[in-house]
Amino acid sequence: MSWQAAAWLLLGGSTALMFLGLPVAFAFLAINLLGAAIFLGGDAGMMQLARNSVQSVTSFALTPIPLFILMGEVLFHTGLAVKVIDGVERLIRDVPGRLAVIAVVAGTVFSAISGSTIATTAMLGSLMLPVMLARGYHPTIATGPIMAIGAVDMLIPPSALTVLLGSLSGISISKLLVGGIVPGLILSAIFIGYIVLRVRLEPGLAPKTAFEEHHGWRRIRPFLQYVVPLVSIFVVVVGAMIAGWATPTECAALGAFATMLLALLYRSLTVANLVRALRGTAGISGMILFIIVGATTFSQILSFSGASSGLAQLITDLGLPPLAVIAGMMLLLIFLGVFVEQVSMMMITLPIFMPVVQQMGVDLIWFGVMFLICMQLGLLMPPHGLLLMTMKGVSPPQVTMMHIFRAVMPFLLISIVVLALVFLVPAVATWLPNLVG
C-alpha cells in the first residue's frame, strides 16, 4: 500500500470516526487494530500492538499528569480555592468591572496551583458567576473572563496537558512548562485591561455596586494566610524544576504533597474530601492515559506505514520558508479547535508536524508554546469548546449559549493577538526557558 493510501486510511478513518461521535480513545483503538492487522502483520501485529500499548502508559515521564490533577482536585474539594478568591478580593479596590477583574486575578493564582482547566472554570463559574449576575452584571461580561482565564490554566504550570504535549512530541517537559509562564501572564494582564476599558465605555455591562472595603490587617490577612502559602507551592515546584534540583515528576510529587499538607494544616482536608479528590483524579487521569495508549500506538503505526515520513517529505519539498510552514500549522490547529478537543488535536497532528519541525531546525520550545496557545484557543472555540460547555453546566438558566458565545469572542481575539506576538517575537516564549538553562 502506498503511503498516500495509508495516510487516507489512518488519518481519514480516525477523523471520520470522531466526527461520527465515537469517543476519541475508541476511535483510535479501532483504527489501531485495523492498522496493526494491515501494516504490522496479522497476529504478530496484534501482539506488537499490545506491547506498545503497555509501554506507552508505563513511561515515567507521564507521572506528573495525575499529580498535577490531584493538586487542583484537592484545592477544589477542600474549599481552599474559595479562600484564595477572598484573599484576592480584599486587595482589589474599586475598578470598573471589579468582580470580573477579581475572577481573572483569582483564576491566574488558581492556575498556578491547579493542573486542570475544567476545575478552574467550574470553580470560578459556580462561585463568582451567581454573585456577578445578582449585582447586575451582563452575562457576557460575567462569563467571558471566567472562561478565558480557565483556558490560561493550560499555559501556566502546573498543567497536565503541557506534560502530555511534551511526552508525545519529545519536547523537554520542564522547558515547555516554564515557557508557558510569560505568555500566560501576558494574556491575564491584557484580559484585565480589556475588562476595565470595556466597562468604562459601557458602564451598564457591570453596574458599580457598594462593597465592604477592609483596611489594615483585615485587608491583607486572608492574602497572607491563604494566597501566599498556596502560591509558594508554585514557586517551589517551578523553582526546583528551573534550578535543576528535581525532575518534573519529582516537582509534581512535591507539589501534590505540599497541597495536601497545607489543606491538612488549614483543617480542610477530611477523609470525605480526600476521597472525592482521589476519585476525580482517577477519573480524569484514567481518561487521559487511555487516550495516550491510542495516541502512541497510532503514531507508531503511522510511521511504520510510511505515511508520516511521506507527509513530512511532501511538506518540506514544497520549498516554503519555515515561518510559512509553521504559520500554516497554527492555522490548521485553530481550524481543528472548532471540531475536536485538545488531546485529539495532538494525536492527529503531532505525528505529522514533529518530523517537519525537526527537519527545519525550528526551536521546539517556541513551537510547543504556540501549540499550547492554539489548544487554549480550542477550549474557547464555539460551538464545541470544552470550557463553553463547562460554563453552561454551572450557569443559571438565564445564561444562554448565545450569551456564552458572544462573551468568549473578544477573549478569543485577544488570544489570537498573543499567538501572533509569540510567532513574531519568539523570545516571549523562549526567553525564560533559555534564561534558566
MARMARLUM-971580 format. One record per residue (C-alpha): z, y, x. Coordinates in steps of 0.25 Angstrom, whole numbers, padded with zeros to 4 digits. Example, Ala and Ser with C-alpha at 12.3 -4.5 7.8 and 13.67 -1.06 7.14 Angstrom:
REM MARMARLUM-971580
[[0031, -0018, 0049]]
[[0029, -0004, 0055]]
***
This chain:
REM MARMARLUM-971580
[[0000, 0000, 0000]]
[[-0004, 0014, 0005]]
[[0007, 0024, 0008]]
[[0002, 0033, -0003]]
[[0003, 0022, -0013]]
[[0017, 0019, -0008]]
[[0021, 0033, -0010]]
[[0016, 0034, -0024]]
[[0023, 0021, -0028]]
[[0037, 0024, -0021]]
[[0038, 0039, -0023]]
[[0030, 0040, -0036]]
[[0037, 0028, -0042]]
[[0051, 0033, -0039]]
[[0048, 0047, -0044]]
[[0042, 0041, -0057]]
[[0054, 0033, -0060]]
[[0063, 0044, -0058]]
[[0055, 0053, -0067]]
[[0055, 0042, -0078]]
[[0071, 0043, -0077]]
[[0075, 0031, -0069]]
[[0087, 0035, -0061]]
[[0084, 0039, -0046]]
[[0091, 0027, -0040]]
[[0084, 0017, -0049]]
[[0070, 0023, -0048]]
[[0071, 0022, -0032]]
[[0077, 0008, -0034]]
[[0065, 0003, -0042]]
[[0055, 0010, -0032]]
[[0062, 0004, -0020]]
[[0061, -0010, -0026]]
[[0046, -0008, -0028]]
[[0044, -0002, -0014]]
[[0052, -0013, -0008]]
[[0044, -0024, -0014]]
[[0031, -0018, -0010]]
[[0034, -0011, 0003]]
[[0045, -0020, 0009]]
[[0040, -0033, 0004]]
[[0046, -0041, -0007]]
[[0060, -0048, -0005]]
[[0061, -0043, 0009]]
[[0059, -0029, 0004]]
[[0069, -0030, -0007]]
[[0079, -0035, 0004]]
[[0076, -0023, 0012]]
[[0078, -0014, 0000]]
[[0092, -0020, -0002]]
[[0095, -0018, 0013]]
[[0090, -0004, 0013]]
[[0098, 0000, 0000]]
[[0111, -0005, 0006]]
[[0109, 0002, 0019]]
[[0105, 0015, 0012]]
[[0119, 0017, 0006]]
[[0127, 0011, 0017]]
[[0124, 0023, 0026]]
[[0136, 0031, 0032]]
[[0128, 0044, 0030]]
[[0130, 0043, 0015]]
[[0145, 0042, 0015]]
[[0147, 0057, 0013]]
[[0140, 0057, -0001]]
[[0151, 0050, -0009]]
[[0162, 0058, -0001]]
[[0155, 0072, -0004]]
[[0154, 0068, -0018]]
[[0169, 0064, -0018]]
[[0173, 0077, -0013]]
[[0166, 0084, -0026]]
[[0171, 0074, -0035]]
[[0186, 0075, -0031]]
[[0185, 0091, -0032]]
[[0179, 0090, -0046]]
[[0189, 0079, -0052]]
[[0201, 0085, -0045]]
[[0199, 0099, -0051]]
[[0199, 0106, -0037]]
[[0185, 0112, -0040]]
[[0192, 0120, -0051]]
[[0202, 0125, -0041]]
[[0190, 0129, -0032]]
[[0184, 0137, -0043]]
[[0197, 0144, -0046]]
[[0199, 0148, -0031]]
[[0185, 0154, -0031]]
[[0186, 0161, -0044]]
[[0198, 0169, -0040]]
[[0191, 0174, -0027]]
[[0179, 0179, -0034]]
[[0180, 0193, -0040]]
[[0173, 0199, -0052]]
[[0158, 0198, -0049]]
[[0146, 0197, -0058]]
[[0145, 0182, -0063]]
[[0159, 0179, -0057]]
[[0160, 0165, -0063]]
[[0146, 0161, -0059]]
[[0149, 0166, -0045]]
[[0162, 0158, -0045]]
[[0154, 0146, -0049]]
[[0145, 0148, -0037]]
[[0156, 0150, -0027]]
[[0165, 0139, -0032]]
[[0153, 0130, -0032]]
[[0150, 0133, -0018]]
[[0164, 0130, -0014]]
[[0163, 0117, -0022]]
[[0150, 0113, -0015]]
[[0157, 0114, -0002]]
[[0167, 0103, -0007]]
[[0159, 0095, -0016]]
[[0147, 0085, -0014]]
[[0142, 0085, -0028]]
[[0133, 0095, -0034]]
[[0135, 0089, -0048]]
[[0150, 0090, -0047]]
[[0149, 0105, -0043]]
[[0141, 0109, -0054]]
[[0149, 0100, -0064]]
[[0162, 0106, -0060]]
[[0157, 0121, -0060]]
[[0150, 0119, -0073]]
[[0162, 0113, -0080]]
[[0172, 0123, -0075]]
[[0165, 0136, -0074]]
[[0153, 0136, -0084]]
[[0163, 0136, -0096]]
[[0170, 0148, -0090]]
[[0158, 0156, -0088]]
[[0152, 0153, -0101]]
[[0165, 0157, -0108]]
[[0165, 0170, -0101]]
[[0151, 0173, -0106]]
[[0142, 0169, -0094]]
[[0128, 0166, -0098]]
[[0125, 0151, -0096]]
[[0114, 0154, -0086]]
[[0124, 0161, -0076]]
[[0135, 0151, -0079]]
[[0127, 0138, -0076]]
[[0117, 0143, -0065]]
[[0127, 0145, -0054]]
[[0135, 0132, -0056]]
[[0122, 0124, -0055]]
[[0117, 0132, -0043]]
[[0130, 0131, -0035]]
[[0131, 0116, -0039]]
[[0117, 0114, -0032]]
[[0122, 0121, -0020]]
[[0132, 0110, -0018]]
[[0121, 0101, -0013]]
[[0119, 0111, -0001]]
[[0134, 0114, 0003]]
[[0141, 0102, 0009]]
[[0146, 0092, 0006]]
[[0134, 0087, -0002]]
[[0131, 0073, -0005]]
[[0116, 0076, -0008]]
[[0115, 0082, 0006]]
[[0121, 0069, 0012]]
[[0111, 0061, 0004]]
[[0099, 0070, 0009]]
[[0104, 0069, 0023]]
[[0105, 0054, 0023]]
[[0092, 0052, 0016]]
[[0084, 0061, 0025]]
[[0090, 0059, 0038]]
[[0095, 0074, 0039]]
[[0108, 0076, 0046]]
[[0118, 0076, 0035]]
[[0128, 0085, 0041]]
[[0118, 0095, 0045]]
[[0112, 0095, 0031]]
[[0126, 0097, 0025]]
[[0128, 0109, 0034]]
[[0114, 0114, 0032]]
[[0116, 0116, 0017]]
[[0128, 0125, 0018]]
[[0121, 0138, 0021]]
[[0110, 0137, 0010]]
[[0121, 0133, 0000]]
[[0129, 0145, 0003]]
[[0117, 0154, 0002]]
[[0114, 0148, -0011]]
[[0128, 0151, -0016]]
[[0128, 0165, -0011]]
[[0115, 0168, -0018]]
[[0119, 0162, -0031]]
[[0131, 0171, -0031]]
[[0122, 0183, -0028]]
[[0113, 0179, -0039]]
[[0124, 0177, -0050]]
[[0130, 0191, -0046]]
[[0117, 0198, -0047]]
[[0112, 0191, -0060]]
[[0125, 0195, -0067]]
[[0124, 0209, -0062]]
[[0110, 0210, -0068]]
[[0114, 0203, -0081]]
[[0129, 0204, -0083]]
[[0128, 0197, -0097]]
[[0126, 0184, -0090]]
[[0140, 0184, -0085]]
[[0149, 0194, -0092]]
[[0161, 0200, -0084]]
[[0174, 0194, -0089]]
[[0188, 0196, -0085]]
[[0194, 0187, -0075]]
[[0208, 0185, -0069]]
[[0208, 0191, -0055]]
[[0218, 0186, -0045]]
[[0223, 0193, -0033]]
[[0230, 0190, -0020]]
[[0235, 0176, -0018]]
[[0232, 0171, -0032]]
[[0217, 0175, -0030]]
[[0216, 0167, -0017]]
[[0226, 0156, -0019]]
[[0216, 0146, -0026]]
[[0205, 0149, -0016]]
[[0214, 0145, -0004]]
[[0221, 0134, -0011]]
[[0209, 0127, -0016]]
[[0196, 0132, -0011]]
[[0199, 0134, 0003]]
[[0204, 0120, 0005]]
[[0193, 0113, -0002]]
[[0182, 0122, 0005]]
[[0189, 0118, 0018]]
[[0185, 0103, 0015]]
[[0170, 0109, 0016]]
[[0174, 0116, 0029]]
[[0180, 0103, 0035]]
[[0168, 0094, 0030]]
[[0157, 0103, 0035]]
[[0165, 0108, 0047]]
[[0167, 0094, 0052]]
[[0153, 0090, 0050]]
[[0148, 0103, 0057]]
[[0157, 0101, 0069]]
[[0153, 0086, 0070]]
[[0167, 0081, 0069]]
[[0163, 0072, 0057]]
[[0150, 0066, 0051]]
[[0146, 0070, 0036]]
[[0153, 0057, 0032]]
[[0166, 0060, 0038]]
[[0165, 0074, 0033]]
[[0163, 0069, 0019]]
[[0175, 0060, 0020]]
[[0183, 0071, 0026]]
[[0179, 0080, 0014]]
[[0182, 0069, 0003]]
[[0196, 0067, 0009]]
[[0199, 0081, 0010]]
[[0195, 0084, -0004]]
[[0203, 0073, -0010]]
[[0215, 0077, -0001]]
[[0214, 0091, -0006]]
[[0213, 0086, -0020]]
[[0226, 0078, -0017]]
[[0233, 0090, -0011]]
[[0230, 0098, -0024]]
[[0235, 0087, -0032]]
[[0222, 0086, -0039]]
[[0218, 0072, -0035]]
[[0223, 0062, -0045]]
[[0219, 0047, -0046]]
[[0210, 0050, -0058]]
[[0203, 0062, -0051]]
[[0200, 0053, -0039]]
[[0195, 0042, -0047]]
[[0185, 0052, -0055]]
[[0181, 0058, -0041]]
[[0178, 0044, -0035]]
[[0171, 0039, -0047]]
[[0162, 0052, -0047]]
[[0159, 0050, -0032]]
[[0156, 0035, -0034]]
[[0146, 0038, -0045]]
[[0139, 0049, -0038]]
[[0139, 0042, -0025]]
[[0134, 0029, -0031]]
[[0122, 0036, -0037]]
[[0118, 0043, -0024]]
[[0120, 0030, -0016]]
[[0112, 0022, -0025]]
[[0101, 0033, -0024]]
[[0102, 0032, -0009]]
[[0099, 0017, -0010]]
[[0086, 0020, -0017]]
[[0082, 0033, -0008]]
[[0084, 0026, 0005]]
[[0076, 0013, 0001]]
[[0065, 0022, -0005]]
[[0063, 0029, 0008]]
[[0062, 0017, 0016]]
[[0052, 0010, 0006]]
[[0044, 0023, 0006]]
[[0044, 0024, 0021]]
[[0040, 0009, 0022]]
[[0029, 0010, 0013]]
[[0023, 0021, 0021]]
[[0024, 0032, 0010]]
[[0034, 0040, 0018]]
[[0026, 0041, 0031]]
[[0013, 0043, 0023]]
[[0018, 0055, 0015]]
[[0024, 0061, 0027]]
[[0011, 0060, 0035]]
[[0003, 0065, 0023]]
[[0012, 0078, 0023]]
[[0012, 0080, 0038]]
[[-0003, 0078, 0038]]
[[-0005, 0090, 0029]]
[[-0002, 0099, 0040]]
[[0007, 0108, 0033]]
[[0017, 0116, 0041]]
[[0031, 0111, 0040]]
[[0036, 0122, 0031]]
[[0026, 0120, 0021]]
[[0029, 0105, 0020]]
[[0044, 0108, 0019]]
[[0041, 0118, 0008]]
[[0033, 0108, 0000]]
[[0044, 0098, 0001]]
[[0054, 0108, -0004]]
[[0045, 0112, -0016]]
[[0044, 0097, -0019]]
[[0059, 0095, -0019]]
[[0060, 0107, -0028]]
[[0050, 0101, -0037]]
[[0057, 0087, -0037]]
[[0070, 0094, -0040]]
[[0065, 0097, -0054]]
[[0063, 0082, -0057]]
[[0072, 0073, -0049]]
[[0086, 0074, -0043]]
[[0091, 0077, -0029]]
[[0092, 0062, -0024]]
[[0078, 0059, -0030]]
[[0072, 0071, -0022]]
[[0078, 0066, -0009]]
[[0073, 0051, -0012]]
[[0059, 0056, -0016]]
[[0056, 0066, -0005]]
[[0065, 0063, 0008]]
[[0056, 0050, 0012]]
[[0044, 0059, 0012]]
[[0050, 0072, 0017]]
[[0058, 0068, 0028]]
[[0047, 0061, 0037]]
[[0039, 0074, 0035]]
[[0050, 0083, 0038]]
[[0054, 0075, 0051]]
[[0039, 0075, 0055]]
[[0038, 0090, 0054]]
[[0051, 0092, 0062]]
[[0058, 0101, 0051]]
[[0073, 0104, 0052]]
[[0079, 0093, 0044]]
[[0091, 0101, 0040]]
[[0083, 0113, 0035]]
[[0074, 0103, 0027]]
[[0087, 0096, 0022]]
[[0093, 0109, 0017]]
[[0081, 0113, 0010]]
[[0080, 0099, 0003]]
[[0095, 0101, -0001]]
[[0091, 0114, -0007]]
[[0079, 0108, -0015]]
[[0089, 0097, -0020]]
[[0098, 0108, -0024]]
[[0087, 0115, -0032]]
[[0084, 0101, -0039]]
[[0098, 0101, -0044]]
[[0095, 0114, -0051]]
[[0081, 0112, -0056]]
[[0078, 0111, -0071]]
[[0077, 0103, -0079]]
[[0084, 0091, -0072]]
[[0092, 0097, -0061]]
[[0105, 0089, -0060]]
[[0114, 0102, -0060]]
[[0108, 0107, -0072]]
[[0111, 0094, -0079]]
[[0125, 0095, -0074]]
[[0127, 0109, -0078]]
[[0122, 0105, -0092]]
[[0132, 0094, -0093]]
[[0144, 0103, -0090]]
[[0139, 0115, -0098]]
[[0144, 0118, -0113]]
[[0133, 0117, -0124]]
[[0129, 0131, -0124]]
[[0123, 0130, -0110]]
[[0109, 0125, -0112]]
[[0100, 0118, -0102]]
[[0091, 0131, -0103]]
[[0103, 0139, -0098]]
[[0105, 0130, -0087]]
[[0090, 0130, -0083]]
[[0090, 0145, -0083]]
[[0103, 0146, -0076]]
[[0098, 0138, -0064]]
[[0085, 0145, -0061]]
[[0090, 0157, -0053]]
[[0098, 0148, -0044]]
[[0086, 0139, -0042]]
[[0078, 0151, -0037]]
[[0089, 0155, -0028]]
[[0090, 0140, -0022]]
[[0075, 0141, -0020]]
[[0076, 0154, -0013]]
[[0087, 0148, -0004]]
[[0078, 0136, -0001]]
[[0067, 0145, 0003]]
[[0077, 0152, 0012]]
[[0081, 0139, 0019]]
[[0066, 0136, 0020]]
[[0062, 0149, 0027]]
[[0075, 0150, 0035]]
[[0079, 0136, 0039]]
[[0091, 0142, 0047]]
[[0098, 0143, 0033]]
[[0099, 0128, 0033]]
[[0099, 0125, 0047]]
[[0108, 0136, 0054]]
[[0121, 0129, 0050]]
[[0118, 0115, 0054]]
[[0112, 0120, 0067]]
[[0124, 0129, 0070]]
[[0133, 0117, 0069]]
[[0124, 0108, 0076]]
***
